[in-house]
Amino acid sequence: MGIMWLDLFIILIYFAGIVIIGIIYKKYVKSAEDYFLGGRSLPWWSIGMAIVVSDIGAHEFIGGAGGAYRYGFVQGNYDWIGCIPAMVISGIFFIGYFWRAGVYTVPEYLGRRYNIWVRVIQALVWTLFMIGLCGVLFWIIAIFMNEMLGWPILVSILITAIIGGISVVSGGMGAVVMNNVLQLVVMFAGGIAIIGLGLNATGGLSGLADKIHNLGPEFSDHFKLLLPTNTKTPYPWTAILFGLSFVLSPAYWIANQSIVQKALCAKNEWNAKAGFLWAAVLKTFIPILIVFPGLIALAMTGNGLADGDRAVPYLIKEVLPVGLKGLVFAIFFGALISTIISLASSAATLWTKDFYQLILIKNKEDKHYLFIGRLTTIIVIVLAVIISTFGKIFSEIGIFAAIQTMLAVFQGPTFAILILGMFWKKASPAGGLSGMIAGVVAAVLMFIFSKNLFPGSVDPFLFIAWWSFVVGLIVTVIVSIFSKKSMPEDKIKELMYSSSIEK
Amino acid sequence: MFFSFFDSISMQGAKIFIVVILAVIAVWICALPGKYIFKGIDKPKLWQNLKIWVVLLMGVQILIYLIL
């Protein structure tokens, strides 16, 4: 398997480090705010680094490299046009609203703007999504550990769950952010090592390009960033622009709890905004770290891998020397764990603040909700472990596409009601609820009938994200116009765009 | 279908379309009042001007989509 005792020693030291960070941060967790929002005391540079690692831990490095193996440089759009503009807009405008509003979650903001049911449904849907995504990530880690260490899939999943669980349950969001910060530094170092050694093995950039082009005409577009509308990949430029950068990306960077929650930990509004922009700066380099490993694996194997998502494990085994192999493995494991603990923390926040404290058990002392937050985190991890045992389904369609498919169902409608809520004072509670439900139903129906609605499209999840956004928008507008009740202006003024800019 | 219209746009045209969107975002943010940009800090320094960060970020993105 290529892993020697030195590599294994480094890997075990890394595992221990993740646990130790969580235990160290336990002493700083005295309240629910400490557990969920790091005591609202974090500086911009740690927030930015944490945001990037939360985002790219698993589905970018491994799934993204897999995408680059299959489709080429077009995968880079996910982190360029598919991230940077939305991060800039979110950081400058939306994060300020959320931070100023003092909310714990995005559904809480939507609840204040519309009504309690929008908040509860959003929270439950996001919680379920995050549990599902944790399950997918556990599966990814298991593939990784099975490939590198030869450990059985179930054993790998359980070890990951225990390590991550101890860290996040002990130290809360403070431990999550500190883990993320350290992960990013070594992740960049490891990624550069893989690319440097991999390009050396393929004969540099020109050697890489030649090897891939010689694989056949189906690889002729592998070095193009934008692809035509009749491409056989899921990424025609229209889908990238309309589905990804106009809908999925803003919905993710504005309304994804696990991302936004990092900014809510900031010590003031400027640090919240700057944290997001710093994350955008770091994200600019990510496509290089992700796309090149996929292309290098394709060139080295001659398209010989059974599954493109095994590109990164293959490179770690075949390209890196002893010692460095173990370190890079530990880096990727750490990045995956960082995303998982971030998701688990956010899912616990959503459940505790937007459902348990709001609906079930109200007006208890803070220590009770701190306990519930920790208990929920454990339950989330257990459920994710169960889901991960069905991971083979995700491998068949590609892990990256599987995650994006899950997002496409409800991010579009969520984004629609968020945008209308912030920019149109007449968006009513009934309108917001109707638009959200209609958009999700539309997305599900489009998936079921996708072969009829999108003939010729390999995987139309980007188009579905666009159209579910449009449906959500239209239904919200129509129902709001005919609604008898809208929110009193004085209650929503602080949540709207114009007043916040003018102040 | 809505997207059929875009079949006739060349790849160069698609690049220009994307570059214009990036430039519009940068200009929009540069037009914001400074008070809003620096909200939260008492004595802002030049490096804390987030408009500069945005111009650099969008500038790099424009170069990427023009070159690649």
Contacts between the chains, C-beta under 8 A, distances in Angstrom:
chain1	res1	chain2	res2	distance
A	73	B	68	7.2
A	80	B	61	6.2
A	80	B	64	6.0
A	80	B	65	7.5
A	81	B	18	6.1
A	81	B	22	8.0
A	81	B	61	7.2
A	81	B	65	7.0
A	84	B	57	6.0
A	84	B	58	7.7
A	84	B	61	5.3
A	85	B	21	7.1
A	85	B	22	6.3
A	85	B	25	5.5
A	85	B	58	7.7
A	85	B	61	7.4
A	88	B	25	6.3
A	88	B	29	7.0
A	88	B	54	5.6
A	88	B	57	6.1
A	88	B	58	7.1
A	89	B	25	6.6
A	91	B	50	7.9
A	92	B	29	5.5
A	92	B	32	7.3
A	92	B	37	7.9
A	92	B	50	6.7
A	92	B	54	7.0
A	96	B	36	7.8
A	96	B	39	7.1
A	224	B	68	7.8
A	225	B	64	7.6
A	225	B	65	7.0
A	225	B	68	4.2
A	226	B	11	5.8
A	226	B	14	5.6
A	226	B	15	6.6
A	226	B	18	7.8
A	226	B	65	7.7
A	228	B	11	6.4
A	229	B	3	7.0
A	229	B	6	6.0
A	229	B	7	4.9
A	230	B	7	7.3
A	237	B	6	8.0
A	237	B	11	7.4
A	237	B	14	4.8
A	238	B	3	5.0
A	238	B	6	4.8
A	241	B	14	7.7
A	241	B	17	7.5
A	241	B	18	6.7
A	242	B	3	7.4
A	268	B	40	3.7
A	268	B	41	6.9
A	269	B	39	4.9
A	269	B	40	3.7
A	270	B	38	6.4
A	270	B	39	6.3
A	270	B	40	3.5
A	270	B	41	4.7
A	270	B	48	6.9
A	270	B	50	7.9
A	271	B	40	6.7
A	272	B	40	7.7
A	273	B	37	8.0
A	273	B	40	7.9
A	273	B	50	6.0
A	274	B	48	7.3
A	274	B	50	6.3
A	274	B	53	7.6
A	277	B	50	5.9
A	277	B	53	4.7
A	277	B	54	6.9
A	277	B	57	7.0
A	280	B	57	5.4
A	281	B	53	7.2
A	281	B	57	6.5
A	284	B	57	7.0
A	284	B	60	5.9
A	284	B	61	7.6
A	463	B	3	7.4
A	500	B	36	7.8
A	501	B	32	6.7
A	501	B	33	7.1
A	501	B	36	5.5
A	503	B	36	7.7
